[in-house]
Amino acid sequence: MKALEGILAWDGRSEIGAVDISWRADRIEDVRPAATARAGLSVVPGLVDTHVHLDTSVLDGAGPGDAWPLVTPPEEKALHVAAHAQRFAEHGVTTMRELASSPVQMAVSRAFDASVLPGPRLLTAGNVGMTAGHGDLFTPPRFRDRPPTADSPDACRALVRHWAREGSDHIKVYCSGGILSMGDRVGWRNQTLPEVEATVDEAHALGMLVAAHTHTAAGIDVALAVGVDSIEHATGIEARHFDDLLALDLPIAPTVLVNDVVAAGGPGIRPDARDKARAAIAERDDAFEAAGRAGVRFVLGTDANARFVGYGDQHAEVRRMHDLFGWSAQRAMVAATSDAAAAIGLGGRVGRIAVGFGPDLLVVRGTPWRDIEDLKVDNVVAVISRGRLVAGGLP
């Protein structure tokens, strides 16, 4: 049995005062009131990032658009995926969903779950997209050894079943073109409505959630029409979408910082990607601010790949969401913990400090649910992931 004693706690929804927390292996066994709390410290649940990509080199960030993914064997890629996940965890992100997973990420996830390697909770999502679509064009167009695509409703169903067999937790679909992919356009339709409908139907029949990438209003229309379980990016959101989003309580991962970084340009960012990002975010902030005021359900999802959004940048993303959506500090923390966990189907397991939940804990200086500026990497004192101390030291 391990314990954290006499510390002010925020449980993923509200402040619960000074507590003693005890856990055994990967289960919180007790949360009980404590007589006093340590001065200056608090504990919150580990952060949950619903949208990451771990398929880049740990050494130099090389990834899609570089030779590294094409020449590196899967056995070696797995080591980089595991190292990325561990380093994100060391910075306080104890649960993440990899949203363009190959069998490599799925193997690493299983290794973490089986304690073959120490690591955070890692959900995976195989992608179902069309030839010449956003997902396809992360591989250079003339390269012949390509990840699978699907170009008919039956092919979409077959690819969902393929990913289910591989062990994918979720499925990703594309409802618009993208920014960092090579040779496509943001406004391109990615698959027909019957194709996306077939993917969603098959995924749901197999118990898999579906995340929909889109940067356009038309893409959000498609995502709503086919019944996806989350929307990724949503830079094209319009006020006409708010009522449907609210009625469905549909989570959106806004990936704010990465699009800001790409739009700014600089080393490693192609001019075409920079221009696409600038166009995508031109009206985003005003639309997001209005959506936040309307109560649209945004959750933490960053597109982090340790290149444009690095280890620990999730803290900055949460602070940015707080400012952009006009939220209270507590609302922002909910979006990064308990609600993010619920958005990816883990609401009964992580994102809370409560008996029966996983012991994923972040000990910090300050009280970030009162003052969001306290949520920063420099304030992290200790990180506990799956009951193990992975960074810092317990007080």
C-alpha positions in Angstrom: 0.0 0.0 0.0 1.3 3.5 -0.9 0.0 6.8 0.4 0.0 10.5 0.0 -0.9 12.1 3.3 -2.2 15.5 4.5 -2.6 17.3 1.2 -5.2 19.6 -0.2 -7.1 17.8 -3.1 -9.2 18.6 -6.1 -10.9 15.4 -7.2 -11.5 16.2 -10.9 -14.8 18.0 -10.2 -14.4 20.0 -7.0 -12.1 20.8 -4.1 -12.5 18.1 -1.3 -10.2 19.6 1.3 -7.2 18.0 3.0 -7.1 14.3 2.5 -5.0 11.1 2.9 -4.9 9.1 -0.3 -3.9 5.4 -0.3 -3.5 3.0 -3.2 -2.5 -0.5 -4.0 -1.1 -1.3 -7.4 -3.4 0.4 -9.9 -6.4 1.2 -7.7 -7.1 4.0 -5.2 -8.2 2.2 -2.0 -9.1 5.1 0.2 -9.6 8.8 0.2 -10.2 10.1 3.7 -10.2 13.5 5.4 -6.9 14.6 7.0 -6.5 16.9 10.0 -4.1 19.3 8.2 -2.7 20.0 4.7 0.8 20.6 3.7 1.4 24.3 3.1 1.7 25.4 -0.6 1.0 22.0 -2.2 -2.1 20.3 -3.7 -3.0 17.2 -5.6 -5.1 16.9 -8.8 -5.8 14.0 -11.2 -3.2 13.4 -13.9 -4.0 15.2 -17.1 -5.8 13.4 -20.0 -4.9 14.4 -23.5 -7.5 13.0 -25.9 -5.4 13.7 -29.1 -1.7 12.9 -29.4 0.6 11.5 -32.1 3.7 9.5 -31.0 5.0 8.5 -34.4 8.0 10.8 -34.4 11.7 10.4 -33.5 12.5 11.0 -29.9 16.0 12.1 -31.0 15.1 15.0 -33.3 11.4 15.1 -33.8 11.5 13.7 -37.4 8.1 12.5 -38.5 5.6 12.7 -41.3 7.2 14.5 -44.2 10.6 13.3 -43.3 12.4 10.1 -44.3 12.3 8.7 -40.7 8.8 7.0 -40.8 9.7 5.5 -44.2 13.1 3.9 -43.3 12.7 3.1 -39.6 11.5 -0.4 -38.9 8.4 -0.9 -36.7 10.5 -2.6 -34.0 12.6 0.6 -33.6 9.6 2.9 -33.9 8.0 1.1 -31.0 10.9 2.2 -28.8 10.3 5.8 -29.8 6.5 5.6 -29.2 7.1 4.2 -25.7 9.7 6.8 -24.9 7.4 9.6 -26.0 4.5 8.3 -23.9 6.8 7.9 -20.9 8.1 11.5 -21.2 4.7 13.0 -21.6 3.7 11.1 -18.5 6.7 12.5 -16.6 5.3 16.0 -17.3 1.9 15.2 -15.9 -0.1 13.6 -18.8 -1.0 10.2 -17.4 -3.6 9.2 -20.0 -3.5 9.9 -23.7 -5.2 8.8 -26.9 -3.0 8.3 -30.0 -5.2 9.3 -32.9 -3.6 7.8 -36.0 -2.3 4.5 -34.6 -0.6 1.7 -36.5 0.0 -1.7 -35.0 3.2 -0.2 -33.5 1.3 2.1 -31.1 -1.2 -0.7 -30.4 1.7 -3.0 -29.4 3.1 -0.4 -27.1 -0.3 0.2 -25.5 -0.6 -3.5 -24.8 2.9 -3.6 -23.3 2.1 -0.8 -20.9 -1.2 -2.5 -19.9 0.6 -5.7 -19.2 3.4 -4.0 -17.3 6.0 -5.3 -19.8 7.1 -1.7 -19.7 6.2 1.0 -17.2 4.1 3.6 -19.0 0.9 5.7 -18.9 -2.5 4.7 -20.1 -2.4 4.8 -23.9 -5.5 4.4 -26.0 -5.1 3.9 -29.8 -7.2 4.7 -32.8 -6.8 3.2 -36.3 -7.7 5.6 -39.0 -10.1 5.0 -41.9 -9.6 7.5 -44.7 -9.6 7.7 -48.5 -6.9 7.5 -51.1 -5.5 11.0 -51.4 -7.1 12.0 -48.1 -5.6 13.8 -45.1 -4.5 10.5 -43.5 -3.1 9.1 -46.7 -1.0 12.2 -47.5 1.2 12.1 -44.5 3.1 9.6 -46.6 4.7 11.3 -49.6 2.4 10.9 -52.6 4.9 9.0 -54.8 5.9 6.5 -52.1 4.4 3.1 -52.9 4.5 1.4 -49.5 1.5 3.1 -47.9 -0.7 2.6 -44.9 -4.2 1.2 -45.7 -7.0 3.4 -47.1 -10.7 2.7 -47.9 -12.6 3.8 -51.0 -16.0 2.4 -50.7 -18.5 1.7 -47.8 -17.6 -2.0 -47.9 -13.9 -1.2 -47.8 -14.5 1.1 -44.8 -16.2 -1.7 -42.9 -13.4 -4.0 -43.8 -10.8 -1.6 -42.5 -12.6 -1.0 -39.3 -12.7 -4.8 -38.8 -8.9 -4.9 -39.6 -8.2 -2.4 -36.8 -10.5 -4.2 -34.4 -8.5 -7.4 -35.0 -5.2 -5.5 -34.5 -6.5 -4.3 -31.1 -7.4 -0.7 -31.7 -9.5 0.9 -29.0 -11.1 3.6 -31.2 -11.4 4.7 -34.9 -10.5 8.0 -36.5 -12.3 9.3 -39.6 -11.6 12.4 -41.7 -14.3 14.9 -42.6 -12.1 17.4 -44.3 -8.6 17.8 -45.6 -5.7 18.8 -43.2 -2.9 21.1 -42.6 0.3 19.1 -42.2 -0.5 16.5 -44.8 1.2 16.9 -48.2 -0.6 17.9 -51.4 -4.2 18.0 -50.1 -6.4 21.0 -49.3 -8.2 21.7 -46.1 -11.5 22.1 -47.9 -11.4 18.8 -49.7 -14.2 16.4 -48.9 -12.7 13.2 -47.4 -14.9 10.3 -48.3 -18.5 10.3 -49.2 -21.3 10.4 -46.7 -22.1 6.6 -47.2 -18.4 5.8 -46.6 -18.3 7.7 -43.3 -21.7 6.3 -42.3 -20.4 2.8 -42.9 -17.3 3.4 -40.8 -19.2 4.8 -37.9 -21.8 2.1 -38.0 -19.2 -0.7 -38.1 -17.1 0.9 -35.4 -20.1 1.3 -33.1 -21.2 -2.3 -33.8 -17.8 -3.4 -32.5 -17.9 -1.1 -29.4 -15.4 1.4 -30.7 -15.7 5.2 -30.3 -15.2 7.3 -33.5 -13.2 10.6 -33.5 -13.8 12.9 -36.5 -11.0 15.2 -37.8 -12.4 18.3 -39.5 -11.3 21.9 -40.2 -14.4 22.9 -42.0 -18.0 23.7 -41.3 -19.1 21.2 -43.9 -17.0 18.6 -42.1 -18.7 19.3 -38.8 -22.0 18.9 -40.6 -21.0 15.4 -41.8 -19.6 14.5 -38.3 -22.9 15.5 -36.7 -25.0 13.7 -39.4 -23.2 10.3 -39.0 -23.1 10.3 -35.2 -19.4 10.5 -34.3 -18.3 10.5 -30.7 -15.9 13.4 -30.8 -14.8 16.2 -33.1 -11.1 17.0 -33.5 -9.9 20.6 -34.3 -13.3 22.0 -35.4 -11.7 25.3 -36.6 -14.6 25.7 -39.0 -17.2 25.7 -36.3 -20.2 28.1 -36.8 -22.9 29.4 -34.5 -25.4 27.2 -36.3 -23.6 24.1 -34.9 -24.0 25.1 -31.3 -27.5 23.8 -30.6 -26.7 20.3 -32.0 -23.4 20.1 -30.2 -25.1 21.0 -26.9 -28.0 18.6 -27.5 -25.6 15.8 -28.2 -23.1 16.9 -25.5 -20.4 16.1 -28.1 -16.8 16.7 -27.0 -14.4 18.8 -29.1 -10.6 18.6 -28.9 -9.6 22.1 -30.1 -5.8 21.6 -30.6 -5.2 25.3 -30.3 -1.5 25.6 -29.7 -0.4 23.4 -32.6 -2.3 25.3 -35.1 -0.9 28.6 -33.7 2.6 27.2 -34.0 2.2 26.0 -37.6 0.6 29.2 -38.6 3.6 31.1 -37.2 5.9 29.2 -39.6 9.5 28.6 -38.9 12.0 25.7 -39.0 10.5 22.3 -40.0 7.2 23.9 -41.2 6.5 23.8 -44.9 5.2 27.1 -46.4 2.1 25.4 -47.7 1.3 24.0 -44.2 1.9 27.4 -42.7 -0.5 29.0 -45.2 -3.2 26.3 -44.6 -2.9 26.8 -40.8 -3.3 30.6 -41.2 -6.4 30.2 -43.2 -7.9 27.6 -40.8 -7.4 29.8 -37.7 -8.3 33.2 -39.3 -11.7 33.2 -37.7 -11.2 30.4 -35.2 -10.7 32.4 -32.0 -13.9 34.4 -32.3 -15.9 31.3 -33.2 -14.3 29.3 -30.3 -15.0 32.2 -27.9 -18.6 32.2 -28.9 -18.8 28.4 -28.6 -17.3 28.6 -25.1 -19.8 31.1 -24.0 -22.6 28.9 -25.4 -21.4 26.0 -23.3 -20.0 23.8 -26.1 -18.1 20.9 -24.6 -14.4 21.4 -25.2 -11.9 18.9 -23.7 -8.1 18.7 -23.7 -6.8 17.5 -27.0 -3.5 18.9 -28.3 -2.2 17.1 -31.4 1.1 16.8 -29.3 3.9 15.0 -31.0 6.9 16.4 -29.1 7.8 18.5 -32.1 5.3 21.4 -32.4 3.7 20.6 -29.1 6.2 19.3 -26.7 6.4 17.5 -23.4 4.4 19.3 -20.8 2.8 21.8 -23.3 -0.6 20.4 -22.3 -0.3 22.7 -19.3 -0.1 25.7 -21.6 -2.9 24.4 -23.7 -5.2 24.3 -20.7 -4.3 27.8 -19.8 -5.0 28.9 -23.4 -8.4 27.2 -23.3 -9.2 28.9 -20.1 -8.5 32.3 -21.7 -10.0 31.6 -25.1 -13.3 30.1 -23.9 -13.8 32.5 -21.0 -13.8 29.7 -18.4 -13.2 29.6 -14.7 -10.0 27.8 -13.6 -12.1 24.9 -12.3 -13.9 24.5 -15.6 -10.6 24.4 -17.4 -9.3 21.7 -15.0 -12.5 19.6 -15.5 -11.9 19.8 -19.3 -8.3 18.4 -18.8 -9.2 15.6 -16.3 -12.6 14.1 -15.6 -14.4 15.3 -18.7 -11.5 14.5 -21.0 -11.5 11.0 -19.5 -15.3 10.7 -20.1 -14.8 11.8 -23.7 -12.6 8.8 -24.5 -14.7 6.3 -22.6 -12.6 6.2 -19.4 -14.8 8.3 -17.2 -15.3 5.5 -14.7 -11.6 4.8 -14.5 -9.4 7.9 -14.6 -9.6 11.7 -14.3 -10.9 11.5 -10.7 -9.4 11.1 -7.2 -11.9 8.6 -5.8 -11.9 5.1 -4.5 -11.8 2.6 -7.3 -10.1 4.9 -9.8 -6.6 4.6 -11.1 -4.0 6.3 -9.0 -2.9 8.9 -11.6 -2.0 11.9 -9.5 -0.3 15.2 -10.1 1.2 17.0 -7.0 1.7 20.7 -7.7 2.6 23.9 -6.0 -0.4 26.1 -5.7 -4.1 25.4 -6.5 -4.7 25.4 -10.3 -8.5 24.9 -9.9 -8.5 28.3 -8.2 -5.8 30.0 -10.3 -5.1 28.4 -13.7 -1.7 30.1 -13.8 -0.6 27.5 -11.1 -0.9 24.8 -13.8 2.6 24.8 -15.3 5.4 22.4 -15.6 7.6 24.3 -13.2 5.1 23.8 -10.5 5.0 20.0 -10.8 6.4 18.4 -7.6 5.6 14.7 -8.4 3.7 12.6 -11.0 2.2 9.3 -10.1 1.1 7.2 -13.1 -0.7 3.8 -12.6 0.4 4.0 -9.0 4.1 4.4 -9.8 6.1 7.5 -9.1 7.4 8.6 -12.5 8.7 12.1 -11.8 9.8 14.2 -8.8 9.3 13.0 -5.3 6.4 12.6 -2.9 6.3 15.1 -0.1 
